[in-house]
Every structure is written in C-alpha cells, then in structure tokens.
Amino acid sequence: MVSALRLKHLLVLAGAISVTAGALADESLQQAMKSKSNWAMQAGDDANHRYSPLSQINKNNVKNLQVAWTFSTGVLRGHEGGPLVIGDTMYVHSPFPNKVFALKLEDQSIKWKYEPKQDPAVIPVMCCDTVNRGVAYGDGKIFLQQADTTLVALDANTGKEVWKVKNGDPKIGETNTNAPHIFKDKVLTGISGGEFGVRGRLTAYDIKTGKEVWKGYSVGPDNEMLIDPEKTMTWTDGKMAPVGKDSSLKTWKGDQWKIGGGTTWGWYSYDPATNLVYYGTGNPSTWNPAQRPGDNKWSMTIFARDLDTGVAKWVFQMTPHDEWDYDGVNEMILADIKVKGKPTKALVHFDRNGFAYTMDRVTGELLVAEKYDPVVNWASHIDMKTGRPAVQDKYSTNHNGPDVNTKGVCPSALGTKDQQPASFSPKTGLFYVPTNHVCMDYEPFQVDYTAGQPYVGATLSMYPAPNSHGGMGNFIAWDAGAGKIVWSKPEKFSVWSGALATAGDVTFYGTLEGYIKAVDNQGKELWKFKTPSGIIGNVTTWEYKGKQYIGVLSGIGGWAGIGMAAGLEKDTEGLGAVGGYKELAKYTELGGVLTVFAIPGKS
C-alpha cells in the first residue's frame, strides 16, 4: 500500500527522474530495436505499431511465398502472441506449461529450452484457455510471465534463471496470460482473473533484480491506484479536469471494489517523449450489473502513467458501469497522425465495446469516438462532451434487470475486437484491424463471491451478426483521424490473430480456420496458406542473412476456440463462445506449430 505522503513524494520525483529518463533506457533492447532485421518486442516497437520497414516481400511477389521451415511447441492449446527474433536467435513460447525455446536461425536447432514446473491446478482458474501472449527481451534476458503468476528472468544466451518473483495468487483466482513489457529499466506486467473477483493492477519490477518498483491498482483508494486527486486528469464536460478525491470509491457500493475486477491482461505501450505508459483495464466484477451500482471506476479505463513513479497523469473510462463484459484491455497504438486535418500526437484504441477512440496522448483529450462495425447497437453514439456512451435501453442488461434475457446485443462480450492487436502503417496512415462480427443474448443473475471460484453471474449465447454477410468477422482498414472504415474484408469466423503491416504494401493476418493471408493496401487478397491449426497468434517478420521471413503460430484455442481447446460442448459454456463457434471443428483441429515462410531462391 502506498501512503498519501508517499504518493506526493512520487509526484515530486516524477519531474526529476524524467530529466534523466534516457540514461535509464535498457541498452540491449534499444540496440536490438534499431535493426529492422529483428523483431525484438511483441508489437515490434514501444508504440504498438506492429509495422515492419522490411519490403523484400511485397505486393508483387508475395504470391510466391512458400514454407521455409516449421517448429512444433509440443502443446495442443491456444497459441497467442508470437516469437521474438534478436540477431541469429528466435525465442518461441507456448501456452501452459509455458515452455520457452531459443532456436538457432542457422539450422533451427534448439539452443536451449526452459519448461517451468507449475501446479496444473492453475488451469481451471484460467477463464478463457491456457494462452500466453509471449516473452519479452531486455538487459540480456528473456522474460516469461507464467500462468501461475511467476515472472521469471532467463539469461538470453543460456536459458538459466536469473531471478523470479511471484506476481499474484492463483488460489484467489489470480493468473497471468499477458506478455511482460520492457520499457527503460522496468519490466511491466498485469494480472488476469476478472471472472474470479480479482482486483486489477499494473506492477513495475526492476529489470536487473526483480524488485517491485511500484504497483498501481485499477480500483480503490486514491493512494493505492497512484492517482493524485488534484493532478490526475480526465475528460469532463468537454475539457480536462482533475478526477477529485475518492474518484473510484464514490462509484462503488460499499467494499465491492475489493473484488472489483479491472484486470490488466492486454498490451501496453510507451512514449519516451512523455515518459508515459499506456494501457487499459478490464471489466468490473461481477457480470451482473445490478450487484454493483455506480460507474465502477476505474475499470474499463485507459490509463496514462508515469513510467518511473506509476502515478497516473490522465484516465478515461470508456464503458462506465459495464453491463456486457466489454473489457478495455485492448492495445493503445501511439501514432502521429492528422486528426480532422490537425497534426496530432494520438493514441488510437479499438475497444471491445465497438467504438474506436482517438485521444490526444499527451493531454488525454477525447478527439474521435466512432463505431468500427456498423452493427454495434448497445449504444447509439459517444457523447463527445462527456465521453459517455448513449446506452440504448433495449440492449441494457441493467435496465432489463437480472433473470431477463436481453437479446440481440451487438457486439457480443467478445467485443468488436478482443486482445488480437491491430497494426498501423506510417506509410499509409491507416490502421489494419482484426475484428469480430458477433452478437449475443445476455442474461445476468445473482452470484455470491467465493475466493478462487468463478464470479461471473451471467449466461450468454453468441451468433453471427444478423442481417449481414453471414460471417463472424471482418478485417478492416480504419482512418483514425476521421473515424471511418476505409475498407472491410468479410471472414467466415472472427479474425483472432494480430495483424502485421509492412513497407512492402502488404498486410498479413490469420484466420480461425488456419489460413495466413496477405492483402494489399486496398484489402485485395494476394495470397493465403492453410497452416496446421487455427490461428490466434500474431504474425511477425524478420530478416536473416539478407532474407526476409514471415512467421505465425497456429494452435486453435483462446476464447473463440475454447470449445475445441478444452473439449466443451454445451452452447453456453466458455462464457457463450462454444455455441457460437461450434462450426470451427469442421475446418481445423488442435495444434501447436510455428510456420515460417519465405520467397524461394537467394535473397
């Protein structure tokens, strides 16, 4: 717990530390990121662009891509995230039991392998498959965030443990699925368990020792959230204003905030110019909104925190008093773009709630908020003066009440997009977004809290968006300055893989059936290949000995594929996803393979 006096001390330090911020940056990661041949971070850079300047593979020759080599992880569950490439070594991860492999790119032999010993009792506490979103690199180490909440630092050359620290307690429902993030001299990680009444937070550890530097909770008292009532700002009445005292506590009934959710299992970004780290918080617990009156701040919120102190500079809540499980954890993409004709240091966020937000990342001002799937109906629009959604009573599970099945809500709890990250091309100025085109029926009910047991309180059914193309997904190009879809490519199932944009005027993504696809800047499909299993991993690229490669993990699972991954059969199981994606079994099977592609011949 951080005292009020300690919080004031951190605020004073924030200014002093930022002056020397550059000196604290991790040199090994900075060097690795300077080379376009590497893929040194899960998103490719601090800003979450998922863009590569490599152009050897381009719109003219991408049709010639062939499999160069493959590698099996030996695990048959959902494979999210992607490999890292630093120099002549690739680092590949797996779902639980969270293996890590260091592969020599020269001959794909295993340089070292790490397999932690974890209690399998953690598996039932993981809400939506045993996924892991990847490892991180920095200070000559590989960082793995295990399912059982252990954060471990491995020597990048040998795979030997350097340090490890416990980040949570699975016995009360706390687990981890997120990738750790390295910014400057800190390792940042979150926590999962919003469906178990976990209290969300973001924690920073020292990269060299594993010592906790700061911890900022999503909900609760100001000092524990590292929120300054007078200096932490939010968008109110068309302008930025201080959040005020007890900004979270005032929006919860009694002590409900102590099991209030707001978990932090998504992707984080960092702007060295502002020294701010940006991330989103998840749903409030429980899924029955009648049990937690109020806005439930600061769940469903974009946080901008000082990296050195953790103190929040600004916050913005997207879905006050969430009634649909629209977690706000999706990535924050930092891009310098024109917004309504004006050059802007922007933050672009495609929220689960179906609205794409463009913010001023320096000040926190709301600039654009528009639907990025036309079928979104739970709210008609976002009030640009207040930032609040205009909720439609027909689709309000709170208005309709417990034990009432609210039908036809779009999007489903999966969101118009879940954690599968979008990409941004500085070349085109557009964002390329994998989306879900899925709606739901949602019936909340009373649920009691027991530590370590599911704390959901709702029954869901999911199905393709009615009166549309019949599929469950679209891959779209988005203009964040105008808030408009530029083009949309329909898919049979949700697009659950991370996109990759490249300087070769080609963007890649994967499908749940198992196809990796390449499209041009107008959305025309140029190439596809069927991998051994459904793709929920993120496409990456790198260069080795002058040759460009494309790689992606396949292995069906995640929330959309939980029926297949966990052997579930009832339509309402998997929080409603089993019935919605039942047809997937006709198109793919379990797997766990990295497939690497290249254009044949010499580079």
DAQUI-V573174 format. One record per helix or strand. SS is the DSSP state (a for helix, b for strand). FROM is the first residue (numbers start at 1). TO is the last residue. If there is no record, write none. Layout:
ss & from & to
SS & FROM & TO
SS & FROM & TO
This chain:
ss & from & to
a & 4 & 19
a & 21 & 24
a & 27 & 34
b & 39 & 39
b & 51 & 52
a & 62 & 64
b & 65 & 72
b & 84 & 86
b & 89 & 93
b & 100 & 104
b & 110 & 114
a & 120 & 125
b & 136 & 138
b & 141 & 145
b & 150 & 155
b & 161 & 166
a & 170 & 172
b & 175 & 175
b & 181 & 183
b & 186 & 189
b & 192 & 192
a & 194 & 196
b & 199 & 199
b & 201 & 206
b & 212 & 217
a & 222 & 225
b & 233 & 236
b & 239 & 242
a & 249 & 251
a & 256 & 259
b & 261 & 261
b & 269 & 271
b & 276 & 280
b & 284 & 284
a & 289 & 291
b & 301 & 306
b & 312 & 317
b & 332 & 339
b & 342 & 350
b & 355 & 360
b & 366 & 371
b & 379 & 382
b & 389 & 391
a & 393 & 395
a & 397 & 400
b & 405 & 410
b & 423 & 425
b & 430 & 436
b & 438 & 444
b & 458 & 464
b & 473 & 479
b & 484 & 491
b & 498 & 498
b & 500 & 502
b & 507 & 510
b & 515 & 519
b & 525 & 530
b & 538 & 538
b & 540 & 544
b & 547 & 554
a & 562 & 566
a & 574 & 580
a & 582 & 586
b & 593 & 599
